[in-house]
Each structure stands twice: as structure tokens, then as C-alpha cells.
Amino acid sequence: MGLNFKLDGDTFEDLDPEIRFSSFNKMAFVERINRELGTLAVIITHNAVMADMADRVIHFSDGRVQHIRTNPHRAKPESLKW
């Protein structure tokens, strides 16, 4: 059985402010889990900046795949310009 987790915009909204994740921390967490455990991470977003972190970016329109792009060099979360 593999590791399953979900992070979304509402996941941490009700947490104590001292432990609330920022967008950067969420992305750093996903990147770390992906790297250390070799898990698959699927991020569904309209934020194009996050795409630079991905191995593969899949663009959808009307429920259909329109384009698949591969990143030869994944960006680290700290290098992204929000």
C-alpha cells in the first residue's frame, strides 16, 4: 500500500497560524515527498508558475488532453517567482 495525501487550498485554512502552510511550503513539501519517496504527485492548478516544478505538464481543455510538455530540468520551489 502506498502513501496517499491531499493538499488543497482549504486543507490548512483552519489550522493555527503558526503551523499553517504557505503556497511555497506546500510545494516544497510535495517536491520533498516526491524526491525522497519516489511518489507520484499530481497538482491540478491554474497557476502556470507551478508547472516549472513538474516532470510533465498536461494541458486540458473541455476535459480533453490538448498538449503534453516534458521539463528536462525541474525547478526547485524556492526558485519559482510567485
C-alpha positions as CSV (number, residue, x, y, z in Angstrom):
1,M,0.0,0.0,0.0
2,G,1.4,3.4,-1.0
3,L,1.4,6.8,0.6
4,N,-1.7,8.9,-0.2
5,F,-2.2,12.5,0.8
6,K,-4.1,15.6,-0.4
7,L,-3.2,19.2,-0.1
8,D,-5.5,21.9,-1.4
9,G,-6.4,25.5,-0.8
10,D,-8.7,24.7,2.1
11,T,-6.6,21.9,3.7
12,F,-4.7,24.2,6.1
13,E,-7.1,27.2,6.3
14,D,-8.4,26.3,9.8
15,L,-5.0,25.4,11.3
16,D,-3.3,27.5,13.9
17,P,-1.4,30.4,12.1
18,E,1.9,29.1,13.4
19,I,1.6,25.8,11.6
20,R,-0.3,27.0,8.5
21,F,1.4,26.2,5.2
22,S,2.1,28.9,2.7
23,S,1.9,28.0,-1.0
24,F,5.7,27.8,-1.1
25,N,5.8,25.4,1.8
26,K,3.2,23.2,0.2
27,M,5.2,23.0,-3.0
28,A,8.4,22.3,-1.1
29,F,6.7,19.5,0.9
30,V,5.3,17.9,-2.3
31,E,8.7,18.1,-4.0
32,R,10.4,16.6,-1.0
33,I,8.0,13.7,-0.7
34,N,8.2,13.1,-4.4
35,R,12.0,13.1,-4.4
36,E,12.6,11.1,-1.2
37,L,9.8,8.5,-1.6
38,G,9.5,8.4,-5.3
39,T,5.8,9.0,-5.2
40,L,3.6,10.4,-7.9
41,A,2.4,13.9,-7.2
42,V,-0.5,15.3,-9.3
43,I,-1.1,19.0,-9.0
44,I,-4.2,20.4,-10.6
45,T,-4.0,24.2,-10.9
46,H,-4.4,27.3,-13.0
47,N,-1.1,28.6,-11.7
48,A,1.3,28.3,-14.6
49,V,4.3,29.1,-12.4
50,M,4.0,25.7,-10.6
51,A,4.4,23.9,-14.0
52,D,8.1,24.6,-13.9
53,M,8.4,22.1,-11.0
54,A,6.9,19.2,-12.9
55,D,8.5,16.4,-14.8
56,R,5.5,16.5,-17.1
57,V,2.8,19.2,-17.7
58,I,-0.5,18.2,-19.2
59,H,-2.9,20.9,-20.6
60,F,-6.6,20.1,-20.7
61,S,-9.4,21.9,-22.4
62,D,-13.1,20.7,-22.3
63,G,-12.0,17.6,-20.5
64,R,-9.5,16.5,-23.2
65,V,-5.7,16.5,-23.3
66,Q,-4.6,19.3,-25.6
67,H,-0.8,19.3,-25.0
68,I,1.8,17.4,-23.0
69,R,5.1,19.1,-22.2
70,T,8.2,17.5,-20.6
71,N,10.5,19.6,-18.4
72,P,14.1,18.5,-18.9
73,H,15.1,20.4,-15.7
74,R,12.6,20.7,-12.9
75,A,12.6,24.0,-11.0
76,K,13.0,23.9,-7.2
77,P,10.2,25.5,-5.2
78,E,12.5,28.2,-3.9
79,S,13.4,29.3,-7.5
80,L,9.8,30.0,-8.6
81,K,8.8,33.6,-9.0
82,W,5.3,33.9,-7.5
